[in-house]
Amino acid sequence: MRRTARTSAERPRARWDSGRRDPFPAAALFRDPFPAAALLRDPFPAAALFRGPFPAAASLMAAALFMAACGGGNPTPIDGSLPAAPAAEEMRATLVESADAWNRRDLDGFMEPYLRSPDLTFSGSGGVRRGFDSVVERYRASYFQAEAPLPSLRFEDLETRDLGRDHALMLGRYILLDPTTGEQTDTGFFTLVWVRTRAGWRILHDHTSAAAP
C-alpha cells in the first residue's frame, strides 16, 4: 500500500512552535468569551510567557512593569514644592545657635556646625579654604581679632533642599549689624552643603559672597 505524502499543513509542528502561535498567551484571557474559564484550564497563564521561546525578554518586560508601578521612572523633584525635610528644622536651629555664639564672641561655638575634617571647604572672594583649621583661621583673621569690634550676625531667607538621604543644600543671607547702633554694615548670600554624621548635620561646604554695595 502506497503511503500518501502528508501535506505541509498535516505535518506535525516542532515543539518550539507552540510559542510562536501565541507569543502573549496571557492576552488570551481578554479574547476568550469566557475568560474566567481560562483560569481553570491554566491557573497561571502569565507564567507561559516565561516558558515561551523568549523567556529572557519576558523577564525584562516584567521588570520594567514592576519599576513603573513603583514609580522608578519618576524621580522626586527638589524644586521646593515639596514639604521641607525633617532635617531642615535641625539645620536652621543649628545656624541660630551658631549666630548666638558669634554674638558672644565665641569662635568655637560659631564653628560648631562645620564638619571637623580636612574635607571641609570654604569658597569666598579670597579663594578656596580647605580643611576645618584653615576655615577657623579665616574667620579668626577676618573678624575675631581682640582689638576689633565684632559686628552682630543674623541669618535670613533660609531655604533647604534635600539632596538625598545624607546630604542637603541650604541657601540663605547673612546680615552684619553695628553692635552699638544696630545699623546694617554688611550683607551677602551663602550656599551650604550639609552632610549627615553621627553627631548630626554638619556643613561640608560653605560658599559665601558679599552683596554688591
C-alpha positions in Angstrom: 0.0 0.0 0.0 1.3 3.3 -1.0 1.7 5.9 1.7 0.2 9.2 0.9 2.6 12.1 1.4 1.5 14.4 4.1 1.0 18.0 3.1 2.8 20.7 5.0 -0.4 21.6 6.8 -0.7 18.0 8.1 2.9 17.7 9.2 3.4 17.9 13.0 4.8 21.3 14.1 8.0 21.5 16.0 7.7 21.7 19.8 9.1 25.2 20.0 6.4 26.4 17.5 3.8 26.5 20.2 5.2 29.7 21.5 5.1 31.2 18.0 1.4 30.6 17.7 0.6 33.0 20.5 3.7 34.9 21.9 1.4 36.5 24.6 -0.8 33.7 25.9 -1.9 35.8 28.9 -3.7 38.1 26.4 -6.0 35.2 25.6 -8.0 35.9 28.7 -9.3 39.0 27.0 -10.1 37.3 23.7 -11.9 34.3 25.3 -15.7 34.8 25.5 -15.5 33.1 28.9 -12.2 34.5 30.3 -12.9 33.2 33.8 -12.9 29.6 32.5 -9.4 30.1 31.2 -8.2 30.2 34.7 -9.5 26.6 35.2 -7.5 25.5 32.1 -4.4 27.3 33.1 -4.4 28.9 36.6 -1.2 30.9 35.8 -1.5 31.9 32.1 1.0 34.8 32.5 3.6 32.2 33.5 3.5 30.9 30.0 5.5 34.0 28.9 8.5 32.5 30.7 8.0 29.1 29.1 7.9 30.6 25.6 10.7 30.9 23.1 12.0 34.2 24.5 11.9 33.9 28.3 14.6 36.4 28.9 12.6 39.1 27.0 9.6 38.3 29.1 11.7 38.7 32.3 12.8 42.2 31.1 9.3 43.2 30.4 8.1 42.1 33.8 11.0 44.0 35.5 10.1 47.2 33.5 6.4 46.9 34.5 7.4 46.5 38.2 9.7 49.5 38.1 7.0 51.6 36.5 4.5 50.5 39.2 6.9 51.5 41.9 7.5 55.0 40.4 11.0 54.2 39.3 10.6 56.4 36.2 9.5 59.5 38.2 12.4 60.9 40.3 11.4 63.0 43.2 11.8 66.7 42.4 13.8 69.1 44.6 12.2 72.3 43.3 10.9 73.5 46.7 7.3 72.4 46.0 7.6 69.5 48.4 7.4 69.9 52.2 10.6 70.7 54.0 12.6 67.7 55.0 12.5 66.9 58.7 16.3 67.7 58.9 15.6 71.3 57.7 14.5 72.4 61.2 17.6 70.9 62.8 19.8 72.8 60.3 18.0 76.1 61.0 18.3 75.6 64.7 22.0 74.8 64.4 22.6 78.1 62.5 20.7 80.1 65.0 22.9 78.7 67.8 26.0 79.4 65.6 24.9 83.1 65.2 24.3 83.3 69.0 27.8 82.1 69.6 29.2 84.6 67.2 27.4 87.4 69.0 29.1 86.2 72.2 32.5 86.3 70.5 32.7 82.5 70.8 34.5 81.4 67.7 34.5 77.7 68.7 30.7 77.8 69.2 30.3 79.6 65.9 32.2 76.8 64.1 30.3 74.0 65.8 28.1 73.3 62.7 31.1 72.9 60.5 32.5 69.4 59.7 35.7 68.9 61.6 37.5 67.3 58.7 40.1 68.0 56.1 37.2 67.6 53.6 35.6 70.8 54.7 35.9 73.6 52.1 35.0 77.3 52.1 34.8 79.4 49.0 34.7 83.2 49.0 36.2 86.3 47.4 39.6 85.3 48.8 39.6 81.9 47.2 39.1 78.4 48.5 40.0 77.3 52.0 40.4 73.5 52.6 40.1 71.8 56.0 38.5 72.8 59.3 41.6 74.5 60.8 42.0 76.7 57.7 38.4 77.9 57.8 38.7 78.7 61.5 41.8 80.8 60.8 39.9 82.6 58.1 37.2 83.7 60.5 39.7 84.5 63.2 41.8 86.8 61.0 38.7 88.5 59.4 36.5 89.1 62.5 37.8 87.7 65.8 40.8 90.0 66.4 40.9 91.0 70.1 41.1 94.7 69.4 38.5 94.9 66.6 34.7 95.3 67.4 32.7 92.3 66.3 29.6 93.1 64.3 26.4 91.3 65.2 25.3 88.4 63.0 21.9 87.4 61.8 20.7 84.9 59.2 17.7 85.3 57.0 15.9 83.9 53.9 16.9 80.3 54.7 15.9 77.7 52.1 16.7 74.0 52.2 16.6 71.2 49.6 17.0 67.6 50.1 19.9 66.1 48.1 19.3 62.5 49.2 19.3 60.7 52.5 22.6 62.1 53.8 23.0 65.4 52.1 21.1 68.7 51.8 21.5 72.1 50.3 20.8 75.4 52.1 20.6 78.9 50.6 20.5 82.0 52.8 21.5 85.5 53.5 23.8 86.8 56.3 23.5 90.3 57.8 26.1 92.0 59.9 25.0 94.9 62.2 26.8 97.5 64.1 26.6 96.3 67.7 26.1 99.9 69.0 23.7 101.4 66.5 22.1 98.3 65.1 22.6 99.6 61.6 23.5 97.2 58.8 27.2 97.2 57.9 27.4 94.3 55.5 25.3 91.6 53.9 25.7 88.8 51.4 24.5 85.4 50.4 25.7 81.9 51.1 25.2 78.3 49.9 25.8 75.5 52.3 26.1 71.8 51.6 25.2 69.7 54.7 26.1 66.1 55.4 24.5 63.8 57.9 27.0 62.5 60.5 26.7 60.5 63.7 26.9 63.8 65.6 24.1 65.3 63.5 24.0 67.5 60.4 27.3 69.3 59.6 28.4 71.8 57.0 30.6 70.1 54.4 30.9 73.2 52.1 30.3 76.9 52.5 30.2 79.3 49.6 29.7 82.9 50.9 29.7 86.0 48.8 29.2 89.6 49.9 26.5 91.5 48.1 27.4 94.4 45.8 27.4 97.7 47.6 
